[in-house]
Amino acid sequence: MEKVGEKSKNHGIDAVKKDLISALLGDKNPHTDPYDMTRLKRKEVFIVFDDVDNLIKWTIWLDSAIGLNQGGLDPNEAFQLFSLHASGKNCPVPDPNLESLAKKVTSYANGNPLALKVLGSSLPNEKDQEVWESLLEKLKILPDQRINDVLKISLEGLDDGGRESFLDIACLLTGDNNDVEGRLSTDGVEAIKNLLKARRGYSICSELNRLREIALLEVDEFGSISMHDLLREMGRQAVRDESPKHPRKRSRLWDPKEISEILVAKKRSKAVEGVRLNLREVGEMRLSRRAFRSMPNLKILNFYSYHKIFGGDEVKVEIPDGLDFLPEGLIKLCWTAYPCASLPATFKAENLVEFQMPDSNLTRLWDGVQ
């Protein structure tokens, strides 16, 4: 394929994908339905890309674009892949101290092949133990931008529905605390399916399967979904990029300061469809009764705290005059320590799939007849 880099810059990566699938299938009008993707997986081909700026980036994109990436690797496979890119050899790192650190790095990547290739290429033939330790410490605090850029390739390979479902999970439905391997838990798979079905208007089972196949999330034997924090950060950065300087023009919000500023300022924010706020991080917030009129297209509203709240001491969200509006399109309404005695009288709850108000002041759902 000629001038791949130039075509990607001028026409986007989807144009490259279309040309590739067209060439592989011999079809001028290629599709990406399950039948055609199955045909691709059965082919043995030799592909030459001309004008590429980053071999690892394009190799990973190829995996994602035509569905070759089959998800996370087991620990041995992960270690071998990392070693291959770190030392150029498909074998353990020779230094015992470095081998121990290499296993920690691969554990942190949680078997994600995209991250492993970039992490390995960050340490080509590196022998200094301090450099390895520095990389691991830095990753836990500040994810490598190169990893973020490469992980985005998988996101770009998804259709619109799959991309939106991934962003919903990454920005609105993952927990805050990761385990020792960097995984973040979400609600169970059935709860996610029901919520996102209401959000999309169709079953998202095929989208979840695709996200599993390309290692953007995991589902364990108990039906729990988890996502690596590197992947969540990649998804969140994709949303920040929607409007780098104006959070109210983004589709999803999770930063306490940004949420507070938008709700208090009451600036029109039609783009916002999801809000996820950890109440223990917000400090004090005083809202007017019209606060949510600024977000008419809101679908997911989650004001939460993982800790039981006694007497309102932990959370200081005040709505002195009560709310007069909540968007009728809400499918998820969860608000820990909701401070009002009722919901707005005008609120239509017919679209709600999930409703939780723990430790709230609710004494009735609303005033008047619905």
C-alpha positions as CSV (number, residue, x, y, z in Angstrom):
1,M,0.0,0.0,0.0
2,E,1.5,3.3,-1.2
3,K,1.8,6.6,0.7
4,V,0.0,5.2,3.8
5,G,1.3,8.0,6.1
6,E,0.3,10.7,3.7
7,K,-3.2,9.3,3.1
8,S,-3.7,8.9,6.8
9,K,-2.9,12.6,7.4
10,N,-4.9,13.9,4.5
11,H,-8.0,11.6,4.6
12,G,-8.0,10.0,8.0
13,I,-7.1,6.5,9.2
14,D,-10.6,5.1,8.1
15,A,-9.6,5.8,4.5
16,V,-6.5,3.6,4.9
17,K,-8.7,0.9,6.5
18,K,-11.1,1.0,3.6
19,D,-8.3,0.7,1.0
20,L,-6.8,-2.2,2.9
21,I,-10.0,-4.2,3.2
22,S,-10.8,-3.4,-0.5
23,A,-7.4,-4.8,-1.5
24,L,-7.7,-7.9,0.7
25,L,-11.2,-8.8,-0.4
26,G,-10.9,-7.7,-4.0
27,D,-14.0,-5.6,-3.6
28,K,-14.3,-1.9,-4.6
29,N,-17.0,-1.3,-2.0
30,P,-15.8,-3.2,1.1
31,H,-17.9,-3.7,4.2
32,T,-16.9,-4.5,7.8
33,D,-19.9,-6.8,8.6
34,P,-19.1,-10.1,10.5
35,Y,-19.1,-12.2,7.3
36,D,-16.4,-10.0,5.6
37,M,-14.3,-9.9,8.8
38,T,-14.5,-13.7,9.0
39,R,-13.3,-13.9,5.4
40,L,-10.3,-11.6,6.3
41,K,-9.3,-13.8,9.3
42,R,-9.1,-16.8,7.0
43,K,-6.6,-15.2,4.6
44,E,-2.9,-15.5,4.7
45,V,-1.4,-12.3,3.3
46,F,1.8,-10.4,3.0
47,I,1.3,-6.6,3.4
48,V,3.8,-3.9,2.7
49,F,3.1,-0.4,4.0
50,D,4.9,2.5,2.3
51,D,5.5,5.8,4.1
52,V,4.9,4.8,7.8
53,D,6.3,6.9,10.6
54,N,6.0,4.3,13.4
55,L,6.2,0.6,12.8
56,I,4.7,-0.4,16.2
57,K,1.8,2.0,15.7
58,W,0.9,0.6,12.3
59,T,1.3,-3.0,13.4
60,I,-1.1,-2.5,16.2
61,W,-3.5,-0.6,14.0
62,L,-3.5,-3.5,11.5
63,D,-4.4,-5.9,14.3
64,S,-7.3,-3.7,15.3
65,A,-8.5,-2.7,11.9
66,I,-9.1,-6.2,10.6
67,G,-9.9,-7.9,13.9
68,L,-6.7,-9.9,14.4
69,N,-6.1,-8.8,18.0
70,Q,-7.9,-11.4,20.1
71,G,-7.7,-9.7,23.5
72,G,-5.5,-9.9,26.6
73,L,-2.5,-12.3,26.9
74,D,-1.8,-14.6,29.7
75,P,1.2,-13.7,31.9
76,N,3.7,-15.9,30.0
77,E,2.6,-14.6,26.6
78,A,2.7,-11.0,28.0
79,F,6.2,-11.4,29.3
80,Q,7.4,-12.8,26.0
81,L,5.9,-10.0,24.0
82,F,7.3,-7.4,26.3
83,S,10.8,-9.1,26.2
84,L,10.6,-9.2,22.4
85,H,10.2,-5.5,22.2
86,A,12.5,-4.6,25.1
87,S,15.5,-6.8,24.1
88,G,14.7,-7.9,20.6
89,K,14.5,-11.5,21.7
90,N,11.6,-13.7,22.6
91,C,13.2,-14.8,25.8
92,P,13.4,-13.7,29.5
93,V,15.5,-10.6,30.3
94,P,18.9,-12.0,31.4
95,D,19.5,-9.9,34.5
96,P,17.4,-11.4,37.4
97,N,16.8,-7.9,38.9
98,L,15.6,-6.6,35.5
99,E,13.5,-9.8,35.0
100,S,11.7,-9.0,38.3
101,L,11.0,-5.5,37.2
102,A,10.0,-6.6,33.7
103,K,7.3,-8.9,35.3
104,K,6.0,-5.9,37.3
105,V,5.8,-3.8,34.1
106,T,3.9,-6.6,32.2
107,S,1.7,-7.1,35.2
108,Y,0.8,-3.4,35.2
109,A,-0.1,-3.7,31.5
110,N,-2.5,-6.4,32.5
111,G,-1.9,-8.5,29.3
112,N,-2.9,-5.7,27.0
113,P,-0.8,-6.3,23.8
114,L,-0.9,-2.7,22.7
115,A,0.5,-1.4,25.9
116,L,3.1,-4.2,26.1
117,K,4.5,-3.4,22.7
118,V,4.9,0.3,23.5
119,L,6.3,-0.3,27.0
120,G,8.8,-2.8,25.6
121,S,9.9,-0.4,22.9
122,S,10.5,2.3,25.6
123,L,13.4,0.2,26.9
124,P,15.3,-1.0,23.9
125,N,18.3,-3.0,25.3
126,E,18.2,-0.9,28.5
127,K,20.4,-2.5,31.2
128,D,20.1,0.2,33.9
129,Q,17.8,-1.0,36.8
130,E,17.1,2.6,37.9
131,V,15.7,3.4,34.4
132,W,13.3,0.4,34.7
133,E,12.2,1.4,38.2
134,S,11.7,5.0,37.1
135,L,9.5,3.9,34.2
136,L,7.3,1.8,36.4
137,E,6.9,4.6,39.0
138,K,6.1,7.2,36.4
139,L,3.5,5.0,34.7
140,K,1.5,4.7,37.9
141,I,1.3,8.5,38.2
142,L,1.5,9.8,34.6
143,P,0.7,7.4,31.8
144,D,3.1,7.6,28.8
145,Q,1.7,9.7,26.0
146,R,3.0,7.2,23.5
147,I,1.0,4.5,25.1
148,N,-2.1,6.7,25.0
149,D,-1.5,7.5,21.3
150,V,-1.1,3.8,20.4
151,L,-4.1,2.7,22.5
152,K,-6.2,5.2,20.7
153,I,-5.7,3.2,17.5
154,S,-8.0,0.5,18.8
155,L,-10.6,3.2,19.6
156,E,-10.3,4.6,16.1
157,G,-10.9,1.1,14.7
158,L,-14.3,0.8,16.3
159,D,-17.6,1.8,14.7
160,D,-19.5,4.7,16.2
161,G,-21.6,2.6,18.6
162,G,-18.6,0.6,19.9
163,R,-16.7,3.8,20.5
164,E,-19.5,5.5,22.3
165,S,-20.1,2.4,24.5
166,F,-16.4,2.3,25.4
167,L,-16.3,6.0,26.3
168,D,-19.4,5.6,28.5
169,I,-17.7,2.8,30.4
170,A,-14.4,4.6,30.6
171,C,-15.7,8.0,31.6
172,L,-18.9,7.3,33.5
173,L,-19.1,3.6,34.7
174,T,-15.7,2.6,36.1
175,G,-14.7,2.8,39.7
176,D,-12.1,5.0,41.2
177,N,-9.8,2.5,42.9
178,N,-7.7,0.1,40.9
179,D,-6.1,-3.1,42.0
180,V,-2.4,-3.9,42.1
181,E,-2.5,-4.6,38.3
182,G,-4.1,-1.3,37.5
183,R,-7.6,-2.7,36.8
184,L,-10.7,-0.6,37.5
185,S,-14.0,-2.4,38.2
186,T,-17.4,-1.4,36.9
187,D,-20.9,-2.6,37.5
188,G,-21.8,-6.2,36.4
189,V,-22.1,-7.0,32.8
190,E,-25.9,-7.3,32.9
191,A,-26.3,-3.9,34.5
192,I,-24.0,-2.4,31.9
193,K,-25.9,-4.1,29.0
194,N,-29.3,-2.8,30.3
195,L,-28.0,0.7,30.8
196,L,-26.2,1.0,27.4
197,K,-29.1,-0.7,25.6
198,A,-31.3,2.2,26.9
199,R,-28.6,4.6,25.9
200,R,-28.1,3.3,22.3
201,G,-31.6,2.0,21.6
202,Y,-30.4,-1.5,20.7
203,S,-28.6,-4.5,22.4
204,I,-24.9,-3.8,22.8
205,C,-23.8,-7.4,23.3
206,S,-21.9,-7.5,20.0
207,E,-20.1,-4.2,21.0
208,L,-19.1,-5.6,24.4
209,N,-17.7,-8.7,22.7
210,R,-15.7,-6.6,20.3
211,L,-14.3,-4.5,23.1
212,R,-13.2,-7.8,24.8
213,E,-11.7,-9.1,21.6
214,I,-9.4,-6.1,21.2
215,A,-8.6,-6.0,24.9
216,L,-10.3,-2.7,25.8
217,L,-12.1,-4.3,28.7
218,E,-12.3,-7.7,30.4
219,V,-15.3,-9.7,31.7
220,D,-14.5,-12.4,34.3
221,E,-16.2,-15.6,35.0
222,F,-18.5,-13.9,37.6
223,G,-19.8,-11.4,35.0
224,S,-17.9,-8.4,36.3
225,I,-16.4,-5.9,33.9
226,S,-13.0,-4.3,34.5
227,M,-10.8,-2.0,32.5
228,H,-7.2,-1.1,32.9
229,D,-6.6,2.5,34.1
230,L,-4.4,3.2,31.1
231,L,-7.4,2.5,28.9
232,R,-9.7,4.6,31.0
233,E,-7.3,7.5,30.7
234,M,-7.1,7.0,27.0
235,G,-10.9,7.2,26.8
236,R,-11.0,10.3,29.0
237,Q,-8.4,12.0,26.9
238,A,-10.5,11.3,23.8
239,V,-13.4,13.1,25.5
240,R,-11.2,16.0,26.6
241,D,-10.1,16.4,23.0
242,E,-13.7,17.1,22.0
243,S,-13.2,20.6,23.4
244,P,-9.8,21.0,25.1
245,K,-10.6,24.5,26.6
246,H,-14.4,24.3,27.2
247,P,-15.5,21.4,29.4
248,R,-19.2,22.3,28.9
249,K,-18.8,21.4,25.2
250,R,-17.7,17.8,26.0
251,S,-20.1,14.8,26.0
252,R,-19.0,13.5,29.4
253,L,-17.8,15.1,32.7
254,W,-16.1,13.6,35.7
255,D,-13.8,16.3,37.0
256,P,-15.3,17.8,40.3
257,K,-14.0,21.3,39.6
258,E,-15.4,21.4,36.0
259,I,-18.7,20.0,37.0
260,S,-19.1,22.4,39.9
261,E,-18.2,25.4,37.7
262,I,-20.7,24.4,35.0
263,L,-23.6,23.8,37.3
264,V,-23.0,26.9,39.5
265,A,-22.5,29.1,36.4
266,K,-25.6,27.7,34.7
267,K,-24.1,28.1,31.3
268,R,-25.9,26.2,28.5
269,S,-24.2,22.8,28.0
270,K,-26.2,20.9,25.4
271,A,-23.2,18.6,24.6
272,V,-23.1,17.1,28.1
273,E,-24.8,13.6,28.2
274,G,-23.2,12.1,31.2
275,V,-21.9,13.4,34.6
276,R,-20.1,11.3,37.2
277,L,-19.1,13.1,40.4
278,N,-17.3,11.7,43.4
279,L,-18.9,13.8,46.2
280,R,-16.0,13.4,48.5
281,E,-13.8,15.3,46.1
282,V,-16.2,18.2,45.4
283,G,-15.9,20.2,48.7
284,E,-18.8,22.6,49.0
285,M,-21.3,23.1,46.1
286,R,-24.4,25.3,46.3
287,L,-26.8,24.8,43.4
288,S,-29.8,26.9,42.3
289,R,-33.2,25.2,41.5
290,R,-32.5,25.7,37.8
291,A,-29.0,24.2,37.8
292,F,-29.7,21.2,35.6
293,R,-31.6,23.3,33.0
294,S,-28.1,23.9,31.6
295,M,-27.8,20.2,30.7
296,P,-31.0,19.4,28.8
297,N,-29.5,16.3,27.0
298,L,-28.2,14.6,30.2
299,K,-28.7,10.9,30.2
300,I,-26.5,9.7,33.1
301,L,-26.3,11.5,36.4
302,N,-24.3,9.9,39.1
303,F,-23.4,11.8,42.3
304,Y,-21.8,9.2,44.4
305,S,-19.8,8.4,47.5
306,Y,-18.3,5.0,48.4
307,H,-18.5,5.8,52.1
308,K,-21.6,5.9,54.2
309,I,-22.7,9.4,54.9
310,F,-23.7,10.5,58.4
311,G,-25.6,13.7,58.9
312,G,-24.3,15.3,55.7
313,D,-20.9,15.9,57.3
314,E,-19.0,14.3,54.4
315,V,-20.8,15.9,51.5
316,K,-21.7,19.5,51.2
317,V,-24.1,19.9,48.2
318,E,-26.8,22.4,49.0
319,I,-30.0,23.1,47.0
320,P,-31.8,25.5,49.3
321,D,-34.8,26.0,47.0
322,G,-35.0,22.5,45.7
323,L,-34.7,21.5,42.1
324,D,-37.3,22.5,39.5
325,F,-35.9,20.5,36.7
326,L,-34.2,17.2,35.8
327,P,-33.8,16.1,32.1
328,E,-36.6,13.7,31.1
329,G,-34.1,11.7,29.0
330,L,-32.2,10.5,32.1
331,I,-31.7,6.7,32.1
332,K,-29.5,6.6,35.2
333,L,-30.1,8.8,38.3
334,C,-27.9,8.0,41.3
335,W,-27.4,10.6,44.0
336,T,-25.9,9.8,47.4
337,A,-27.2,12.1,50.1
338,Y,-29.6,13.9,47.8
339,P,-30.5,17.0,49.9
340,C,-34.1,17.6,48.8
341,A,-37.3,16.1,50.1
342,S,-38.6,15.3,46.5
343,L,-37.7,15.2,42.9
344,P,-38.9,18.0,40.6
345,A,-42.6,17.9,40.0
346,T,-42.0,18.2,36.2
347,F,-39.6,15.2,36.1
348,K,-40.7,12.3,33.9
349,A,-39.1,9.1,35.1
350,E,-40.3,6.9,32.3
351,N,-36.8,6.4,30.7
352,L,-35.0,5.5,34.0
353,V,-33.2,2.1,34.0
354,E,-31.3,2.7,37.2
355,F,-32.4,4.7,40.2
356,Q,-30.5,4.9,43.5
357,M,-30.7,7.5,46.2
358,P,-28.9,6.2,49.3
359,D,-28.7,8.3,52.4
360,S,-30.9,10.9,50.8
361,N,-33.5,13.3,52.3
362,L,-36.2,12.0,50.0
363,T,-39.6,11.5,51.7
364,R,-41.6,11.3,48.4
365,L,-40.6,11.0,44.8
366,W,-42.3,14.2,43.7
367,D,-45.1,16.7,44.6
368,G,-48.4,16.4,42.7
369,V,-49.7,13.8,40.2
370,Q,-47.5,12.2,37.5
